[in-house]
Amino acid sequence: IRLLQPDLSRQDVRLRKIRLQEPDRKTLLAILNNFKSQYLSMVQTYNDAATTAWALQRRTDVQPLLLQRDSLVQSTRDSLKGALSADGWARLDAHVQNEKTHMKIAAKEATQ
């Protein structure tokens, strides 16, 4: 996946906040780009199936997509934990936990 220059600048600003060493930063970028590619493919596959189902006046079950998404998130997290240095993982995890304190989720999503 190719990022446009404004996307790269925004991404670079966000990554600087984590204060990773250069090898960890490169590893993080590679794993996140892989995640993004897989995620976009997964969503596109679901959207194509939903569009087809809609045309046939059928519903599409979103549950398999949610399970697949959760599995992708977990495998990406595991990959990051195994590939980053101990310091890099600690910094990234602390950053993610801090960001989570500012997030809100829909009630329906929270019960799954």
C-alpha positions in Angstrom: 0.0 0.0 0.0 1.3 3.4 -1.0 0.7 6.3 1.2 0.4 9.8 -0.2 2.8 12.5 1.1 0.3 14.1 3.5 -0.5 10.7 4.9 3.2 10.0 5.4 3.7 13.3 7.2 0.8 12.7 9.5 1.9 9.2 10.2 5.5 10.4 10.9 4.2 12.9 13.4 2.2 10.3 15.2 5.1 7.8 15.3 7.5 10.4 16.7 5.2 10.6 19.8 6.1 6.9 20.6 9.8 7.7 20.5 10.9 4.4 18.9 14.4 3.6 17.8 14.8 3.5 14.0 14.8 -0.3 13.7 11.6 -0.6 15.8 10.0 2.2 13.7 10.8 0.5 10.5 9.4 -2.8 11.9 6.3 -1.1 13.1 5.7 0.5 9.7 6.1 -2.8 7.9 3.7 -4.6 10.2 1.1 -1.8 10.2 1.3 -1.6 6.3 0.6 -5.4 6.2 -2.3 -5.0 8.7 -3.8 -2.2 6.6 -3.5 -4.2 3.4 -5.2 -7.2 5.0 -7.9 -5.1 6.7 -8.8 -3.3 3.5 -9.0 -6.5 1.6 -11.2 -8.1 4.3 -13.6 -5.1 4.3 -13.7 -5.0 0.5 -14.6 -8.7 0.4 -17.4 -8.1 2.9 -18.7 -5.0 1.1 -18.8 -7.0 -2.2 -20.7 -9.8 -0.6 -23.1 -7.3 1.1 -23.7 -5.5 -2.2 -24.5 -8.8 -3.9 -26.8 -9.8 -1.0 -28.5 -6.5 -1.1 -29.2 -6.9 -4.8 -30.8 -10.3 -4.0 -32.8 -8.7 -1.1 -30.8 -10.7 1.5 -29.1 -9.7 4.6 -25.4 -10.1 5.2 -24.2 -11.4 8.6 -21.5 -9.0 9.9 -20.4 -11.4 12.7 -17.9 -13.3 10.6 -16.3 -10.0 9.6 -16.0 -8.9 13.2 -14.4 -12.2 14.2 -12.0 -12.0 11.3 -11.2 -8.4 12.3 -10.6 -9.3 15.9 -8.3 -12.2 14.8 -6.3 -9.8 12.5 -5.9 -7.3 15.3 -4.7 -10.0 17.7 -2.3 -11.5 15.2 -0.9 -8.1 14.4 -0.5 -7.3 18.1 1.3 -10.7 18.5 3.6 -9.9 15.6 4.5 -6.5 17.0 5.2 -7.9 20.4 7.5 -10.6 18.9 9.3 -8.3 16.4 9.9 -5.1 18.4 12.6 -4.7 21.0 11.5 -4.9 24.6 11.8 -1.2 24.9 10.0 -0.6 21.6 7.1 -2.9 22.6 6.8 -1.2 26.0 6.7 2.3 24.3 4.1 1.2 21.7 1.9 -0.6 24.3 2.0 2.4 26.6 1.1 4.7 23.7 -1.8 2.4 22.6 -3.1 2.2 26.2 -3.0 6.0 26.5 -4.9 6.4 23.2 -7.5 3.9 24.4 -8.4 6.1 27.3 -9.6 8.7 24.8 -11.7 6.3 22.7 -15.5 5.7 22.8 -17.2 2.6 21.4 -20.8 2.0 20.5 -22.8 0.1 23.1 -23.6 -2.7 20.6 -19.8 -3.1 19.8 -19.0 -3.3 23.6 -21.3 -6.2 24.2 -19.7 -8.5 21.5 
